[in-house]
C-alpha cells in the first residue's frame, strides 16, 4: 500500500457538494443503511455503524464500532477513530457539516427517482473502492427486473401504499417530490394510485377503513411501522386490517393485500443493492400469485 502522502485520491459528487478522499479508505463509517447494504454487496464491509434494536438483515454488520444513532452521531468516537470515509443519508444528512469537519464525508440521500438515485449512489461508492464493473453488473440486473415488473404492475389495476402505526392507518402520497417510501411502486413501477391527491407528510395522511372501502383499490401495499421500529406490544398490521370493512374491499377479496418488508421499506432511506432486489422480488411475487 502506498504511504498516505502518496495515496491515490478521488473526488466524488454527492447531495451536499463534492468530497476528495483517498481511494480504498481503510476505515469506513456509515450512518446510511442503504450504503452499508451496497458496500456489502460490492465486497466492502464497514467498520462503524449505528446499532439497530430490531431484527437486522444479513448484510448489516455486527461487532463494529458503535458510532451513535442516525440522529445523534457519537462525535467523540468519530474524532478518535479518524475514518477515511463517513457516509450519511436521509435521517443522518443533517449531521453532514459537523462530520465533514472530522473526516471525508459524503451524503447519499436518495432523490425522487428511485433507480436513478440507487444507480448514482452505487456508482459513487464503486468509484471510491474500484468496484465499477461489479456495480454495473448489479445495476443492470436490477434495471431488468424493473422493466419486467412495469408490465405486470400496469396490467394489474390501481393501488395504494399504506402505513399502519399504533393501530391507525395512513396513506402515502404518490406525488412526493422527494420520492418517499412509495416511490418504487408509484414512480418506478408505475402503480396507478387509487387516489392521487394525498398529503405528502413523512408518515402519510391518516385515513379510515371507510376511506379505503370508498376508494377500493385493486391492490394495497402495507408497511408496518411498529414492526419496523420494534414497538413493544404493538398490534401487527395484519391484525389491524382484519375487520369487516376491509373484508369488503377488492384488495382483500382478491388476496391483493401485500405486507412489505418493514426494514427495507421503512428503516432504509431509499435502498441499497441487496434491499432493492428484495423489494422488487416482493412485488414480483405478489403479482405472480
One Martini backbone bead per residue (centre of mass of N, CA, C, O) as a GRO file, in nm:
protein
  289
    1UNK     BB    1   0.099   0.036   0.020
    2UNK     BB    2   0.073   0.354   0.008
    3UNK     BB    3   0.153   0.619   0.134
    4UNK     BB    4  -0.051   0.865   0.232
    5UNK     BB    5   0.085   1.096   0.058
    6UNK     BB    6   0.047   0.881  -0.215
    7UNK     BB    7  -0.238   0.845  -0.233
    8UNK     BB    8  -0.503   0.791  -0.408
    9UNK     BB    9  -0.743   1.013  -0.547
   10UNK     BB   10  -1.095   1.123  -0.511
   11UNK     BB   11  -1.376   1.291  -0.665
   12UNK     BB   12  -1.708   1.339  -0.534
   13UNK     BB   13  -2.042   1.352  -0.579
   14UNK     BB   14  -2.317   1.497  -0.384
   15UNK     BB   15  -2.586   1.628  -0.206
   16UNK     BB   16  -2.346   1.845  -0.059
   17UNK     BB   17  -2.135   1.809  -0.303
   18UNK     BB   18  -1.782   1.765  -0.259
   19UNK     BB   19  -1.528   1.495  -0.226
   20UNK     BB   20  -1.201   1.432  -0.108
   21UNK     BB   21  -1.033   1.109  -0.130
   22UNK     BB   22  -0.922   0.810  -0.068
   23UNK     BB   23  -0.867   0.529  -0.204
   24UNK     BB   24  -0.953   0.279  -0.019
   25UNK     BB   25  -1.051   0.313   0.262
   26UNK     BB   26  -0.997   0.161   0.569
   27UNK     BB   27  -1.208   0.347   0.727
   28UNK     BB   28  -1.567   0.288   0.765
   29UNK     BB   29  -1.849   0.500   0.803
   30UNK     BB   30  -2.216   0.447   0.854
   31UNK     BB   31  -2.548   0.626   0.848
   32UNK     BB   32  -2.625   0.434   0.595
   33UNK     BB   33  -2.786   0.149   0.513
   34UNK     BB   34  -2.771   0.147   0.205
   35UNK     BB   35  -2.460   0.165   0.192
   36UNK     BB   36  -2.399  -0.094   0.345
   37UNK     BB   37  -2.534  -0.277   0.144
   38UNK     BB   38  -2.370  -0.202  -0.111
   39UNK     BB   39  -2.090  -0.262   0.001
   40UNK     BB   40  -2.138  -0.559   0.061
   41UNK     BB   41  -2.204  -0.641  -0.234
   42UNK     BB   42  -1.901  -0.526  -0.318
   43UNK     BB   43  -1.704  -0.629  -0.066
   44UNK     BB   44  -1.764  -0.410   0.169
   45UNK     BB   45  -1.685  -0.336   0.504
   46UNK     BB   46  -1.775  -0.183   0.776
   47UNK     BB   47  -1.658  -0.027   1.097
   48UNK     BB   48  -1.921   0.166   1.131
   49UNK     BB   49  -2.244   0.178   1.313
   50UNK     BB   50  -2.560   0.189   1.385
   51UNK     BB   51  -2.756   0.051   1.592
   52UNK     BB   52  -3.001  -0.220   1.605
   53UNK     BB   53  -3.282  -0.328   1.771
   54UNK     BB   54  -3.384  -0.501   1.566
   55UNK     BB   55  -3.402  -0.676   1.307
   56UNK     BB   56  -3.143  -0.791   1.092
   57UNK     BB   57  -2.981  -0.810   0.823
   58UNK     BB   58  -2.718  -0.989   0.688
   59UNK     BB   59  -2.555  -0.713   0.593
   60UNK     BB   60  -2.547  -0.628   0.881
   61UNK     BB   61  -2.317  -0.555   1.096
   62UNK     BB   62  -2.119  -0.697   1.351
   63UNK     BB   63  -1.887  -0.573   1.577
   64UNK     BB   64  -1.888  -0.273   1.550
   65UNK     BB   65  -1.869   0.048   1.573
   66UNK     BB   66  -2.025   0.275   1.779
   67UNK     BB   67  -2.159   0.590   1.622
   68UNK     BB   68  -2.442   0.605   1.694
   69UNK     BB   69  -2.704   0.761   1.566
   70UNK     BB   70  -2.878   0.895   1.308
   71UNK     BB   71  -2.928   1.170   1.491
   72UNK     BB   72  -2.668   1.093   1.704
   73UNK     BB   73  -2.363   1.123   1.688
   74UNK     BB   74  -2.041   1.008   1.786
   75UNK     BB   75  -1.800   1.238   1.786
   76UNK     BB   76  -1.576   1.119   1.960
   77UNK     BB   77  -1.541   0.856   1.803
   78UNK     BB   78  -1.484   0.976   1.529
   79UNK     BB   79  -1.237   1.148   1.608
   80UNK     BB   80  -1.066   0.906   1.719
   81UNK     BB   81  -1.076   0.721   1.446
   82UNK     BB   82  -1.037   0.851   1.170
   83UNK     BB   83  -1.183   0.814   0.909
   84UNK     BB   84  -1.182   0.786   0.548
   85UNK     BB   85  -1.508   0.741   0.572
   86UNK     BB   86  -1.830   0.906   0.555
   87UNK     BB   87  -2.180   0.815   0.568
   88UNK     BB   88  -2.473   0.978   0.464
   89UNK     BB   89  -2.847   0.970   0.501
   90UNK     BB   90  -3.126   1.121   0.540
   91UNK     BB   91  -3.148   1.135   0.871
   92UNK     BB   92  -2.815   1.209   0.876
   93UNK     BB   93  -2.766   1.473   0.697
   94UNK     BB   94  -2.749   1.701   0.925
   95UNK     BB   95  -2.441   1.594   1.009
   96UNK     BB   96  -2.241   1.662   0.783
   97UNK     BB   97  -2.074   1.916   0.871
   98UNK     BB   98  -1.957   1.797   1.133
   99UNK     BB   99  -1.825   1.544   1.007
  100UNK     BB  100  -1.652   1.692   0.780
  101UNK     BB  101  -1.447   1.811   0.998
  102UNK     BB  102  -1.320   1.508   1.060
  103UNK     BB  103  -1.404   1.376   0.771
  104UNK     BB  104  -1.469   1.229   0.494
  105UNK     BB  105  -1.790   1.324   0.347
  106UNK     BB  106  -2.101   1.173   0.236
  107UNK     BB  107  -2.420   1.229   0.062
  108UNK     BB  108  -2.681   0.960   0.003
  109UNK     BB  109  -2.939   1.086  -0.057
  110UNK     BB  110  -3.235   1.036  -0.179
  111UNK     BB  111  -3.429   1.089  -0.439
  112UNK     BB  112  -3.711   1.077  -0.651
  113UNK     BB  113  -3.545   0.859  -0.813
  114UNK     BB  114  -3.487   0.547  -0.748
  115UNK     BB  115  -3.283   0.436  -0.965
  116UNK     BB  116  -3.105   0.686  -0.998
  117UNK     BB  117  -3.010   0.689  -0.703
  118UNK     BB  118  -2.895   0.407  -0.687
  119UNK     BB  119  -2.689   0.444  -0.917
  120UNK     BB  120  -2.534   0.688  -0.811
  121UNK     BB  121  -2.450   0.570  -0.533
  122UNK     BB  122  -2.309   0.320  -0.639
  123UNK     BB  123  -2.098   0.469  -0.818
  124UNK     BB  124  -1.964   0.625  -0.596
  125UNK     BB  125  -1.864   0.381  -0.431
  126UNK     BB  126  -1.718   0.236  -0.663
  127UNK     BB  127  -1.506   0.457  -0.715
  128UNK     BB  128  -1.368   0.446  -0.433
  129UNK     BB  129  -1.327   0.099  -0.463
  130UNK     BB  130  -1.301  -0.026  -0.754
  131UNK     BB  131  -1.631  -0.137  -0.844
  132UNK     BB  132  -1.757  -0.087  -1.131
  133UNK     BB  133  -1.827  -0.363  -1.259
  134UNK     BB  134  -2.004  -0.472  -1.031
  135UNK     BB  135  -2.211  -0.243  -1.031
  136UNK     BB  136  -2.316  -0.271  -1.327
  137UNK     BB  137  -2.426  -0.557  -1.295
  138UNK     BB  138  -2.631  -0.499  -1.071
  139UNK     BB  139  -2.792  -0.273  -1.218
  140UNK     BB  140  -2.880  -0.437  -1.466
  141UNK     BB  141  -3.052  -0.643  -1.307
  142UNK     BB  142  -3.248  -0.439  -1.183
  143UNK     BB  143  -3.351  -0.308  -1.445
  144UNK     BB  144  -3.476  -0.568  -1.556
  145UNK     BB  145  -3.685  -0.604  -1.333
  146UNK     BB  146  -3.834  -0.342  -1.377
  147UNK     BB  147  -3.926  -0.383  -1.669
  148UNK     BB  148  -4.092  -0.642  -1.611
  149UNK     BB  149  -4.285  -0.518  -1.386
  150UNK     BB  150  -4.434  -0.288  -1.530
  151UNK     BB  151  -4.632  -0.467  -1.687
  152UNK     BB  152  -4.774  -0.597  -1.442
  153UNK     BB  153  -4.866  -0.340  -1.299
  154UNK     BB  154  -5.030  -0.213  -1.535
  155UNK     BB  155  -5.231  -0.480  -1.545
  156UNK     BB  156  -5.334  -0.479  -1.217
  157UNK     BB  157  -5.413  -0.198  -1.141
  158UNK     BB  158  -5.479  -0.030  -0.869
  159UNK     BB  159  -5.334   0.161  -0.577
  160UNK     BB  160  -5.191   0.147  -0.235
  161UNK     BB  161  -4.985   0.300   0.010
  162UNK     BB  162  -4.958   0.188   0.345
  163UNK     BB  163  -4.967   0.272   0.704
  164UNK     BB  164  -4.901   0.114   1.016
  165UNK     BB  165  -4.972   0.288   1.340
  166UNK     BB  166  -5.101   0.233   1.637
  167UNK     BB  167  -5.375   0.123   1.479
  168UNK     BB  168  -5.326   0.306   1.237
  169UNK     BB  169  -5.397   0.471   0.917
  170UNK     BB  170  -5.202   0.550   0.622
  171UNK     BB  171  -5.136   0.740   0.326
  172UNK     BB  172  -4.923   0.750   0.057
  173UNK     BB  173  -4.779   0.954  -0.160
  174UNK     BB  174  -4.740   0.980  -0.523
  175UNK     BB  175  -4.621   1.311  -0.499
  176UNK     BB  176  -4.334   1.294  -0.391
  177UNK     BB  177  -4.052   1.483  -0.456
  178UNK     BB  178  -3.859   1.282  -0.266
  179UNK     BB  179  -4.037   1.009  -0.313
  180UNK     BB  180  -4.035   0.796  -0.092
  181UNK     BB  181  -4.188   0.489   0.006
  182UNK     BB  182  -4.358   0.483  -0.286
  183UNK     BB  183  -4.163   0.515  -0.536
  184UNK     BB  184  -4.127   0.234  -0.656
  185UNK     BB  185  -4.427   0.193  -0.725
  186UNK     BB  186  -4.527   0.463  -0.852
  187UNK     BB  187  -4.267   0.568  -1.029
  188UNK     BB  188  -4.117   0.307  -1.133
  189UNK     BB  189  -4.370   0.089  -1.177
  190UNK     BB  190  -4.661   0.244  -1.219
  191UNK     BB  191  -4.864   0.276  -1.004
  192UNK     BB  192  -5.195   0.336  -0.983
  193UNK     BB  193  -5.362   0.559  -0.808
  194UNK     BB  194  -5.665   0.567  -0.631
  195UNK     BB  195  -5.523   0.833  -0.511
  196UNK     BB  196  -5.368   1.142  -0.578
  197UNK     BB  197  -5.459   1.328  -0.333
  198UNK     BB  198  -5.191   1.352  -0.100
  199UNK     BB  199  -5.030   1.388   0.169
  200UNK     BB  200  -4.661   1.443   0.216
  201UNK     BB  201  -4.613   1.324   0.469
  202UNK     BB  202  -4.399   1.112   0.616
  203UNK     BB  203  -4.663   0.925   0.736
  204UNK     BB  204  -4.892   1.044   0.602
  205UNK     BB  205  -5.246   1.016   0.563
  206UNK     BB  206  -5.501   0.987   0.750
  207UNK     BB  207  -5.727   0.703   0.769
  208UNK     BB  208  -6.000   0.504   0.697
  209UNK     BB  209  -6.186   0.228   0.624
  210UNK     BB  210  -6.396   0.380   0.464
  211UNK     BB  211  -6.196   0.499   0.265
  212UNK     BB  212  -6.097   0.232   0.142
  213UNK     BB  213  -6.378   0.140   0.043
  214UNK     BB  214  -6.441   0.384  -0.139
  215UNK     BB  215  -6.173   0.349  -0.325
  216UNK     BB  216  -6.106   0.054  -0.385
  217UNK     BB  217  -5.845  -0.101  -0.443
  218UNK     BB  218  -5.671  -0.361  -0.592
  219UNK     BB  219  -5.426  -0.258  -0.410
  220UNK     BB  220  -5.229  -0.330  -0.103
  221UNK     BB  221  -4.952  -0.169   0.051
  222UNK     BB  222  -4.780  -0.267   0.355
  223UNK     BB  223  -4.655  -0.077   0.635
  224UNK     BB  224  -4.499  -0.173   0.943
  225UNK     BB  225  -4.385   0.038   1.175
  226UNK     BB  226  -4.374  -0.120   1.439
  227UNK     BB  227  -4.194  -0.347   1.325
  228UNK     BB  228  -3.955  -0.165   1.238
  229UNK     BB  229  -3.912  -0.029   1.549
  230UNK     BB  230  -4.009  -0.223   1.788
  231UNK     BB  231  -4.290  -0.212   1.918
  232UNK     BB  232  -4.419  -0.278   2.210
  233UNK     BB  233  -4.730  -0.442   2.187
  234UNK     BB  234  -4.802  -0.428   1.902
  235UNK     BB  235  -5.020  -0.443   1.648
  236UNK     BB  236  -5.038  -0.602   1.382
  237UNK     BB  237  -5.130  -0.518   1.069
  238UNK     BB  238  -5.301  -0.772   1.006
  239UNK     BB  239  -5.498  -0.716   1.246
  240UNK     BB  240  -5.591  -0.429   1.185
  241UNK     BB  241  -5.714  -0.521   0.888
  242UNK     BB  242  -5.904  -0.737   1.035
  243UNK     BB  243  -6.213  -0.646   0.901
  244UNK     BB  244  -6.520  -0.584   0.771
  245UNK     BB  245  -6.442  -0.357   0.574
  246UNK     BB  246  -6.197  -0.496   0.444
  247UNK     BB  247  -6.356  -0.753   0.341
  248UNK     BB  248  -6.499  -0.564   0.106
  249UNK     BB  249  -6.254  -0.541  -0.051
  250UNK     BB  250  -6.082  -0.616  -0.330
  251UNK     BB  251  -5.805  -0.676  -0.210
  252UNK     BB  252  -5.898  -0.888  -0.009
  253UNK     BB  253  -6.065  -1.081  -0.201
  254UNK     BB  254  -5.795  -1.112  -0.403
  255UNK     BB  255  -5.521  -1.114  -0.239
  256UNK     BB  256  -5.402  -0.778  -0.241
  257UNK     BB  257  -5.249  -0.788   0.042
  258UNK     BB  258  -4.928  -0.640   0.100
  259UNK     BB  259  -4.656  -0.723   0.310
  260UNK     BB  260  -4.392  -0.542   0.376
  261UNK     BB  261  -4.075  -0.497   0.443
  262UNK     BB  262  -3.994  -0.298   0.705
  263UNK     BB  263  -3.696  -0.235   0.665
  264UNK     BB  264  -3.682  -0.164   0.360
  265UNK     BB  265  -3.945   0.046   0.363
  266UNK     BB  266  -3.853   0.221   0.634
  267UNK     BB  267  -3.557   0.238   0.741
  268UNK     BB  268  -3.464   0.277   0.471
  269UNK     BB  269  -3.326   0.542   0.269
  270UNK     BB  270  -3.432   0.362   0.016
  271UNK     BB  271  -3.152   0.178  -0.127
  272UNK     BB  272  -2.983  -0.103  -0.193
  273UNK     BB  273  -2.893  -0.369  -0.368
  274UNK     BB  274  -3.032  -0.587  -0.195
  275UNK     BB  275  -3.299  -0.439  -0.119
  276UNK     BB  276  -3.396  -0.388  -0.406
  277UNK     BB  277  -3.426  -0.683  -0.482
  278UNK     BB  278  -3.625  -0.758  -0.256
  279UNK     BB  279  -3.850  -0.558  -0.333
  280UNK     BB  280  -3.896  -0.665  -0.621
  281UNK     BB  281  -3.958  -0.960  -0.538
  282UNK     BB  282  -4.212  -0.898  -0.379
  283UNK     BB  283  -4.376  -0.785  -0.616
  284UNK     BB  284  -4.348  -1.025  -0.807
  285UNK     BB  285  -4.485  -1.230  -0.619
  286UNK     BB  286  -4.762  -1.090  -0.601
  287UNK     BB  287  -4.820  -1.095  -0.923
  288UNK     BB  288  -4.784  -1.419  -0.954
  289UNK     BB  289  -5.047  -1.519  -0.778
   0.00000   0.00000   0.00000
